[in-house]
Amino acid sequence: MKQDVCIIGGGLVGLSAALALARLGRSVVLLEARDLAVVEPQAMDARSIALSLSSQRIFEALDLWGDLRPNCAPIRHIHVSSAGHLGATRLHAEELGLDAMGQVIEYHLLQQTLLVEAEREKAIELRFPASVEAVHPHHDRVVIDTRIDGHPQPVEARLLLLADGGQSALAEQLGLQRQQQPYGQTAIVANLRAERDGEGWAWERFTADGPMAWLPLTRGRYALVWTLPPQQAESMLQAADDLFIDALHRRFGYRLGRLLEVGRRGHFELTLRRARPLTGPRWVLIGNAANTLHPVAGQGFNLALRDVAALSDSLQGRDLSEPLDDMLADYARRRAADQEHTIRWGNRLVSLFSNDLPLLGHARAAALGLLERCPPLKAELAWQGMGYGAGGLSGLMRGRP
Ligand SMILES: Cc1cc2nc3c(=O)[nH]c(=O)nc-3n(C[C@H](O)[C@H](O)[C@H](O)COP(=O)(O)OP(=O)(O)OC[C@H]3O[C@@H](n4cnc5c(N)ncnc54)[C@H](O)[C@@H]3O)c2cc1C
């Protein structure tokens, strides 16, 4: 057998998993359909990822944090409010004994750092563009039919990680059921520059149209994620920059002074996707392929990284030539609580804060006001958001390399 593990998909999750498993001494082949030699977006055109504290700890343990850190902006304070109402909740890292509750990094910079590290890592063989056509699990290995430059090049490995984002037909070949539930919402993403630096503040603002998150970026910029019904999203995507900025001021106010510049706007149709089961004979589903979440709480990648860390615990010291079914089923069982909890929490936020009923608006504001006066509950929610909720601590979260 040439490789221990084959990973299909070189998105954030596939690359992170390759690095985590290589650090365990496993040999990894990663197959990606796209050409990963990325074209760098301009500073105002990037999509961003909020990394929770647990993700930071995992990257520290993988010795990746030194390279990521210069491109990260810390979240030191979070302000949650409902437009048109008075109640608000504030969370401060300092009150939790922390320097920051999370970090925000542009998507392409995170992906590029992971790619450069993976290219440096001797135990990882990267093959791209490589289109995978079929997967065949056997009792002792998985055979993957792949084509590179039009030529068939089959790959064999002891274990398959399917990190293909959930859009390919490969999961169906493994006999998986995929549950899809469209949210009927579109997320607009854009980077912004304002008169004032937000000094580590992140804002979650619930408006009558839908929730908006404002995340601090390096060099005083802000990353916006604004969730809207599709028609409104379409008109906001088409609006001239000054009209778009006016619409933001009406909903967000002038906390950052005047908004001066908005970058290219991107958009995502939002659907909750869950595939089950998550493991089978010699395969594991991971990342968006397993669970695609609503971005309202910024948890999709963070949850997947905790899955990667738990899987790396399960694989430590295992002889991969032996049957893996029990070990994989145990991994899936141990991860179920965190996955369920994170998905349910996000869905609750979506239904509570995407609803325009006036009474609900008052109740929402009252709840935020009450939360503000209940520090223990606030702290509990903050720790959940940072990835220390239902899942327990994996070795990587504790700092084991
Ligand atoms: C607007 C928005 C904001 C978000 N913000 C946050 C946030 O702040 N924090 C957070 O934690 N999460 C956030 N997320 C979620 C996060 O972006 C995802 O969880 C993460 O990017 C999923 O990565 P992935 O590698 O699983 O999937 P993908 O990025 O979809 O990668 C899958 C890869 O597989 C490849 N592939 C597919 N089929 C094949 C095949 N047959 N052969 C070879 N390769 C194949 C694809 O080309 C692709 O590169 C956000 C999501 C959205 C939409």
Ligand as a Chemical Component Dictionary entry (heavy atoms), coordinates in Angstrom:
data_LIG
# 
_chem_comp.id                   LIG 
_chem_comp.type                 NON-POLYMER 
_chem_comp.pdbx_formal_charge   0 
_chem_comp.three_letter_code    LIG 
# 
loop_
_chem_comp_atom.comp_id 
_chem_comp_atom.atom_id 
_chem_comp_atom.alt_atom_id 
_chem_comp_atom.type_symbol 
_chem_comp_atom.charge 
_chem_comp_atom.model_Cartn_x 
_chem_comp_atom.model_Cartn_y 
_chem_comp_atom.model_Cartn_z 
_chem_comp_atom.pdbx_ordinal 
LIG C1  C1  C 0 -20.557 33.302 3.861  1  
LIG C2  C2  C 0 -19.850 32.258 4.671  2  
LIG C3  C3  C 0 -19.109 32.639 5.789  3  
LIG C4  C4  C 0 -18.497 31.672 6.572  4  
LIG N1  N1  N 0 -17.816 32.071 7.687  5  
LIG C5  C5  C 0 -17.267 31.133 8.480  6  
LIG C6  C6  C 0 -16.575 31.526 9.670  7  
LIG O1  O1  O 0 -16.447 32.715 9.983  8  
LIG N2  N2  N 0 -16.056 30.546 10.468 9  
LIG C7  C7  C 0 -16.170 29.225 10.154 10 
LIG O2  O2  O 0 -15.713 28.372 10.923 11 
LIG N3  N3  N 0 -16.800 28.832 9.028  12 
LIG C8  C8  C 0 -17.336 29.745 8.191  13 
LIG N4  N4  N 0 -17.953 29.350 7.032  14 
LIG C9  C9  C 0 -17.942 27.921 6.677  15 
LIG C10 C10 C 0 -16.634 27.527 5.966  16 
LIG O3  O3  O 0 -16.423 28.365 4.852  17 
LIG C11 C11 C 0 -16.722 26.057 5.518  18 
LIG O4  O4  O 0 -16.999 25.269 6.650  19 
LIG C12 C12 C 0 -15.422 25.548 4.909  20 
LIG O5  O5  O 0 -14.943 26.413 3.919  21 
LIG C13 C13 C 0 -15.659 24.140 4.315  22 
LIG O6  O6  O 0 -14.477 23.681 3.708  23 
LIG P1  P1  P 0 -14.400 22.241 3.009  24 
LIG O7  O7  O 0 -12.926 22.023 2.750  25 
LIG O8  O8  O 0 -15.130 21.230 3.790  26 
LIG O9  O9  O 0 -15.223 22.376 1.657  27 
LIG P2  P2  P 0 -14.905 23.162 0.306  28 
LIG O10 O10 O 0 -14.298 24.483 0.586  29 
LIG O11 O11 O 0 -16.163 23.112 -0.474 30 
LIG O12 O12 O 0 -13.796 22.283 -0.445 31 
LIG C14 C14 C 0 -14.088 21.088 -1.120 32 
LIG C15 C15 C 0 -13.008 20.848 -2.160 33 
LIG O13 O13 O 0 -13.213 19.570 -2.757 34 
LIG C16 C16 C 0 -12.940 19.664 -4.140 35 
LIG N5  N5  N 0 -13.655 18.590 -4.837 36 
LIG C17 C17 C 0 -15.009 18.406 -4.974 37 
LIG N6  N6  N 0 -15.286 17.277 -5.667 38 
LIG C18 C18 C 0 -14.071 16.725 -5.968 39 
LIG C19 C19 C 0 -13.689 15.556 -6.697 40 
LIG N7  N7  N 0 -14.584 14.707 -7.213 41 
LIG N8  N8  N 0 -12.363 15.283 -6.838 42 
LIG C20 C20 C 0 -11.409 16.140 -6.295 43 
LIG N9  N9  N 0 -11.739 17.257 -5.607 44 
LIG C21 C21 C 0 -13.042 17.549 -5.442 45 
LIG C22 C22 C 0 -13.455 21.057 -4.505 46 
LIG O14 O14 O 0 -12.840 21.515 -5.699 47 
LIG C23 C23 C 0 -13.052 21.866 -3.290 48 
LIG O15 O15 O 0 -11.783 22.464 -3.421 49 
LIG C24 C24 C 0 -18.577 30.294 6.227  50 
LIG C25 C25 C 0 -19.307 29.906 5.090  51 
LIG C26 C26 C 0 -19.936 30.875 4.327  52 
LIG C27 C27 C 0 -20.714 30.450 3.118  53 
# 
loop_
_chem_comp_bond.comp_id 
_chem_comp_bond.atom_id_1 
_chem_comp_bond.atom_id_2 
_chem_comp_bond.value_order 
_chem_comp_bond.pdbx_ordinal 
LIG C1  C2  SING 1  
LIG C2  C3  SING 2  
LIG C2  C26 DOUB 3  
LIG C3  C4  DOUB 4  
LIG C4  N1  SING 5  
LIG C4  C24 SING 6  
LIG N1  C5  DOUB 7  
LIG C5  C6  SING 8  
LIG C5  C8  SING 9  
LIG C6  O1  DOUB 10 
LIG C6  N2  SING 11 
LIG N2  C7  SING 12 
LIG C7  O2  DOUB 13 
LIG C7  N3  SING 14 
LIG N3  C8  DOUB 15 
LIG C8  N4  SING 16 
LIG N4  C9  SING 17 
LIG N4  C24 SING 18 
LIG C9  C10 SING 19 
LIG C10 O3  SING 20 
LIG C10 C11 SING 21 
LIG C11 O4  SING 22 
LIG C11 C12 SING 23 
LIG C12 O5  SING 24 
LIG C12 C13 SING 25 
LIG C13 O6  SING 26 
LIG O6  P1  SING 27 
LIG P1  O7  DOUB 28 
LIG P1  O8  SING 29 
LIG P1  O9  SING 30 
LIG O9  P2  SING 31 
LIG P2  O10 DOUB 32 
LIG P2  O11 SING 33 
LIG P2  O12 SING 34 
LIG O12 C14 SING 35 
LIG C14 C15 SING 36 
LIG C15 O13 SING 37 
LIG C15 C23 SING 38 
LIG O13 C16 SING 39 
LIG C16 N5  SING 40 
LIG C16 C22 SING 41 
LIG N5  C17 SING 42 
LIG N5  C21 SING 43 
LIG C17 N6  DOUB 44 
LIG N6  C18 SING 45 
LIG C18 C19 SING 46 
LIG C18 C21 DOUB 47 
LIG C19 N7  SING 48 
LIG C19 N8  DOUB 49 
LIG N8  C20 SING 50 
LIG C20 N9  DOUB 51 
LIG N9  C21 SING 52 
LIG C22 O14 SING 53 
LIG C22 C23 SING 54 
LIG C23 O15 SING 55 
LIG C24 C25 DOUB 56 
LIG C25 C26 SING 57 
LIG C26 C27 SING 58 
# 
